[in-house]
Structures are given as structure tokens and as C-alpha cells.
Amino acid sequence: MNRAALIPLLILLTSCASGGGGTGTVARPGQGAIAIQIVPNPIAAHKVSGNTYDFPFEVVIRETGGRPVEITRVSADVYALGGIAVADESYDAAKIRSLGYATSLAANGELRYKFAPRKSVPDDRLFSGVSAELRVEARDDNGTPTNATTEVTVRR
């Protein structure tokens, strides 16, 4: 599995320090729905040396509507100083699969992706001044779109 290519997206997520838990689409009868979660949240930054930290976490995607879904996009938006957009990243289904990750999620199933990116943090104030929102988009087996978002937090 080639995790190195997905690391830029995950570094954006793990450099963030605001927000709370995950949200999901409300399941309607007969339609797929998803929920996402970052475990743990907040992510505990582990100092390796100097300004270098590891950020171990899992991205958990759950199907909550009782229908199979196909993940179509994963994206992250990063904000600083109270909402100024500073970065964004997006991966479509083909890119996700090319990295060795599954995009098919069974009804009431779960996907888990484990990561531990290493990042230099030149200023400790970054732990409290940045936020990120992760969004996962999917379609159920009838083609009905669904999505979920969550905010990522980090602590030292």
C-alpha cells in the first residue's frame, strides 16, 4: 500500500488544532449514509526531536444507512486565523484506489485507515491557530449521493 502519496492530505489534517467530532448524513429509508471519525480526536502529537512530531491516528468511515456505498472523494480544507483558507487537498476515487485503499464500503460496514505522518512544526503556536475540516463524499448502490464532515484537533 502506497501511503506516502496520501501523506500531504493527512499532514494538513494533523497540523490542525480546532473543532470536535464527526458528523454524518442522516439516513433516509432505502438510502446509504456515511459517518466519519478521527481516532483519537484530538490527535496526540508525539515529539520525535527538535521541531519534529509524529501524528498517529485512524480515519474511520462507517456506512450508517444500510446500503453499500462507494467513496467518490476525500477532501480537506485548512483554515488559519479565524477562518482564512490556507490550503486544500482533494482525492477522487481513482486516486484513492491507486494508493491501495478500498473505496467500496458494505452496508453497515466500516473502513479504517491508519496513519502516523511525521511533520516539522516550527512554531508551537500552530497547535492552537489552525483548523481543518475533512469531508468524505460517496454514492450508494442506487447512485444517491451522501457525505460526512468532521473537524480535526491536535494536542501536544
Secondary structure, DSSP 8 states (H G I E B T S, - for coil): ---GGGHHHHHHHHT------B-B----TTS--EEEEEESSSEE-EEEETTEEE--EEEEEEE-SSS-EEEEEEEEEEEETTTEEEEEEEEEHHHHHHTT---EE-TT-EEEEEE--EEE-S-TTHHHHEEEEEEEEEEETT--EEEEEEEE-EE-
